Amino acid sequence: MSTSHAERIALLRSVPYLSVLDEGTLHTLAHAARKHQYPADAVILIEGDPCPGLWIVESGRVKASLLSPSGREHILAIYGPGEVVNELSAFDSALSTVTLQTLAETHMLVISCPAFQTLLDEHPEVTREALKHLASRSRRLVAMIADLSLRTVTARLAGLLLDSIAGSDEATMTRSQMAARLGTVREVVSRSLRDLERLGLIRIERDRIILLKPRELAQLAERE
Amino acid sequence: MYLLPIIHLELCTGCECCVLCCPTQALGMRDGKAFLMYPERCDYEARCEEVCPVGAIELPYRIVLGTPGEDSQGEKTSALG
């Protein structure tokens, strides 16, 4: 998959804090960015690795997760086209705080850390927008901490099931994937699925989880 | 079309636990790894997934919204053991 210069510029412009750049700077940045291509299921960065730069997903999907010493995974985010990956390390050149793995064949543009930091130095308008973006990201992380520490797995599962089909007719997930998204283990997800089924909010039929009462599921997700 | 269990061959150690516990004998061994020999027999009991000591088998689930009135259908036994 080859990307034209115009497509590179369009991709850079899709990043909110880069969209404030003028055409000439975007042009220069598009020239400096490198194209990376990864097969599906490739681990492209491990927690503690040095920062290769700011990655912008052109196509495919990338999972950011934390791994416990025993191998348990907690998925923090799944990034798709137009989204930025490895942002924090690009800001301060610190070692990566997450492990990144592709979920499909993925093409990305990479802006090296020095090039990105020079951009921040020379374009305060980008820095301002980036700060707003980081503030919103910090809020999401605080919400995630509250979620993990204050709500039951069953409530979080109710929210995850609803979120998974937001904007589409259906989604596909294994119980291990649900567990990784919720920061728990598969056995607990199985128990919570049975709880939701007992409450009459979902029904499990062979390979289908049918959300019978989305409103009540939403209430449960919010309440606990 | 039904979904089927996913076997991650790179993780499978060939211990045969899944083959031995499958209630419908849908699984077999090929080249020292677990293999879904009779997919048509698989009834999604998920015992293979539960018994696998290395997490090499996963059952994907389709998450769908129920149609109106669907919640009033007769009670069914959970597919999750």
Interface residues (C-beta under 8 A of the other chain):
Chain A: L161 S164 I165 D169 E170 A171 T172 M173 T174 R175 S176 Q177 R186 S190 L193 R194 E197 G200 R203 I204 E205 R206 D207 R208 I209 I210 L211 L212 K213 P214
Chain B: Y2 L3 I6 D43 Y44 E49 G55 E58 L59 P60 Y61 R62 I63 V64 L65 G66 E70 D71 Q73 K76 S78 A79 L80 G81
